[in-house]
Amino acid sequence: MAKYLVIVESPAKVKTIKKFLGKNYEVAASNGHVRDMPKSQLGFDAQNGYEPKYITIRGKGDILAKLRKEVKKADRVYLATDPDREGEAISWHLSQALKLDEKKMQRISFNEITQKAVKASLKEPRDIDMDLVNAQQARRMLDRMVGYRISPLLWAKVKRGLSAGRVQSVALRIICDREEEINAFIPEEYWSLDAKLAVPGEKKLLSAKFYGDKNGKRGIGSREELDQILKELDMAGYQVLDVKKSERTKKAPLPFITSTLQQEAAKTLNFSTQKTMRLAQQLYEGIDIKGQGTVGLITYLRTDSVRISDEADAVARDYIRGQYGERYVSAAGQAARTKSKIQDAHEAIRPSDITRTPVMVKESLSRDQFRLYQLIWNRFTASRMSAAQYETTSITIGAGDYRFHVAASRVVFDGFMSVYTSDEDEKGENNVLLRSIGPGTVLDLKELEEKQHFTQPPAHFTEASLVKSLEELGIGRPSTYAPTITTILARRYVTKESKNLYVTELGEVVNSIMKEAFPTIVDEHFTANMESLLDKVEEGNVNWKTIVSNFYPDLEQAVQAAEQALEKVKIEDEVTDVICELCGRNMVVKYGPHGRFLACPGFPDCKNTKPYLEKTGIACPKCGKEVVQRKTKKGRKYFGCEDNPGCDFMSWQKPSAEKCPECGGYMVEKGSKLACANAQCGYVTEKKKENP
């Protein structure tokens, strides 16, 4: 009979950990949280010290019953949930739900599921860290307050079961703000000019880029400017004025933290944040490796620290020394500041054993598991390696008063790049032309290559760039990035097309309401400050109920003010002139999960529905029929001809009835301006203000 009981979160860990421990240990799983605040109510009493009310989660009764039986058999219970706030809270809830005796209960945690780590944790048991638990309780209550008090207002306003979230609402606003920025962007023209030059004694032409004039760098903003420069270059001779050679180094990357892993997996493997975390969880909890049994391949996946344990660092350096040579071992481990001492308790994401190379475990992993493990292994190995060294050459070429530049670099020592390269790491090329060039070398112009360009609007957010932005702004934490993005996609506030995130009509409506009625909730600085306060709770410097009690009254006041405003706005179904062909009634505008649609008011007798095409009153530039607002299958808004598919006109920006005075083409709205849809024309004017 087992004397010791170890309780973990995931059933997948049970098999892995049980293998490490002797017959005296029994390992069981709680399957995540066992208690939560009731779904049917707010879950705490604001008049009674904000004490939360917890109940057993539906479906967890049988699990708790089995755990109670195991607890009775055990002389000691070890709570071994994940090493973060959420895991600490699960341990605390288990201790309360199972009514564990403090004398026979202890908390253990480990950063990796390996025999050494698990056994070491059993030698250093501790009490439950209530600071971590309280930080999680505070976050949960803040999220509950926002969701349970604001969501009903969205139902009243939009007439469907929508929801608001403390972090998701800010993420939605960030995406909406970027969308507005893109829509209002006016492209600006500029030109590039490259000189193709023959070097004495060389067969290959040298390509030099226009830099400016003798006074410094300058751009070429128009065709007229370019023509003037070409005219002055017509009789100019080309001569090398200066050659500068130097060396530069590129430091090895830091090992992955949660956000950088999500970003890199999205860029290089095309994984969503949710998929990355799911696969990383599998690698962490344990994979059945041929000849080794079930093994946890990586360390804990939710972390914002780049710290590596001294032991893992030493093993990695020995491995690199043996495989690549002494020169490839970095002089010292890289360090970077972390946001707090508590967060630095976790290591970066790394292989649990660097000698377990991706090739060795490939047969035991799925294709996607292997690709993610290889990415983590390569990045960690590279982080312990020497910097790459480049030889760079910069050549300045004079042509009359104008200057052209040639820049080249080549790798003289690959260092960490022998293992890991990203899009930013360029290996460079040997430029043989540079060997015969020196100051005073006369060059022969063979061709001037001119190209017209237009400045590009800010890029649409991808999951990777949104995670990066959230991290930089201090919004959310490692465990919240993926769920936040998953939520706004699942609720169809945002849609994803070819990696890019686009706001749907529904998302615009929700964001508009939140900005109008709850500007503080969707303010990125307020949300970032709230995250900082939660960190201070975790550190034991701030009382968690102080945060909750300061937040709720202001929220309640804002909700009450919004409720009064909403009472004045009685939203009726908008009646249209579209006739239901089944019963003859005028169809009305309804809101659904995908946005607006037309429905027969005779429901349930008549269940006829149609897509809602919002008319713009603007003639189609191609066929003259009316332009209507449409949506893609995923909910992204665009403008097209009502005669589609007979007419294929479409525009992402709303067309204007005004014609371009320069080229006669159609104009589109760009924020407060009108711009010609033809980028080659480039005409822009202020939008006429509508008469009040």
DATA-V621218 format. One line per field, one symbol per residue. ss: DSSP state (H for helix, E for strand, - for the rest). phi: phi as a letter, one per 20 degrees, with the letter a starting at -180 (. if undefined). psi: psi as a letter, one per 40 degrees, with the letter a starting at -180 (. if undefined). A space follows every 50 residues. Layout:
ss = ???
phi = ???
psi = ???
This chain:
ss = ---EEEEE--HHHHHHHHHH----EEEEE-----EE-------EE----- EE--EE----HHHHHHHHHHHHH--EEEE-----HHHHHHHHHHHHH--- ----EEE----E--HHHHHHHHH--E---HHHHHHHHHHHHHHHHHHHHH HHHHHHHH---------HHHHHHHHHHHHHHHH-----EEEEEEEEEE-- -----EEEEEEEE--EE--E--HHHHHHHHHHH----EEEEEEEEEEEEE -----E-HHHHHHHHHHHH---HHHHHHHHHHHHH-EEE---EEE--EE- ---------HHHHHHHHHHHHHHH-HHHE-------------HHH---E- E------HHHHHHH--HHHHHHHHHHHHHHHHH-E--EEEEEEEEEEEE- -EEEEEEEEEEEE-HHHH---------E---HHHHH-----EEEEEEEEE EEEE-------EHHHHHHHHHHH-------HHHHHHHHHH---EEEE--E EEEEHHHHHHHHHHHHH------HHHHHHHHHHHHHHHH----HHHHHHH HHHHHHHHHHHHHHHHHH-----EEEEEE------EEEEEEE--EEEEE- --------EEE--EEEEEE------EEEEEE----EEEEEE--------E E---EEEEE------EEEEE--EEEE-------EEE------
phi = .fecddddedgffgfffffedfffdddccelnfdcbfffebgnbdfecml ffddcffgnefffffffffffffeebddedfgebgffffffffffffelf fgfddbdcbbebecgfffffffecfbefefffffffffgfffffgffeee ggffffedmbfebdcfeffffffgfffffffffefdfdfbcdcddecedg ndeefeddefdrcfepfbedebffffffffffegdeedbfebcddbdccc ffffffdgfffffffffedmeffffgfffffffffpcfegncnfcfecfg edbcdefcfgffffffffffffedogfeeffbffcbfdfafffffeeffb ffbffefgffdgfedfgfffffffffffffgffedffeddddccdddecm eecccccbbbfdbflfffdbcdgeedfmcfdffffddbgnfeddfdaddd beccfdfgfffdgfffgfffffemdncgfdgfffffffffemfccdclmf dcfegfffffffffffecffgeefffffffffffffffenecffffffff efgfffffffffffffffdeedffedeeeffecnfffdecdcgeoebecf fegefcdfcbfedffdmdfffecnfeececcfgeoffbdbffegefcefb bfeffdffeffecnfedcecmecdcffefffmfcbfffffff
psi = hhdhhhhidhddddddddddiaeehhhiiefaieiiiideideihdefef hihiihhheedddddddddddddidihhhfiifadddddddddddddefh hddehihiiieigiddddddddefiiihhddddddddddddddddddddd dddddddefigiiiiddddddddddddddddddehhihiiiihhhhhhhh eidhihhhihdaaeeaiiiheiddddddddddedeiihihdihhhiiiih iiiiiiidddddddddddefiidddddddddddddhihhheeahhhdiih egifieihidddddddddddddddiddehidiiiiiiididddediiihi idhdegidddeddeiiddddddddddddddddeeiiiihihihhhhhhgb eihiihhiiihdhdbdeedhiadehheiihgddddehihehhihhdihhi hhihiiiiiiiiddddddddddefhiideeddddddddddefdiihhfdi hihidddddddddddddgdddehdddddddddddddddeeehhddddddd dddddddddddddddddeghhihhhiehhhedeeihiihihadeaiihih eehedhfhiiihhhieehihedeeiihihiiideehhihiieehedhehi hdihiieiihedeeiiiihgbeihihdhdddehiiihhhih.
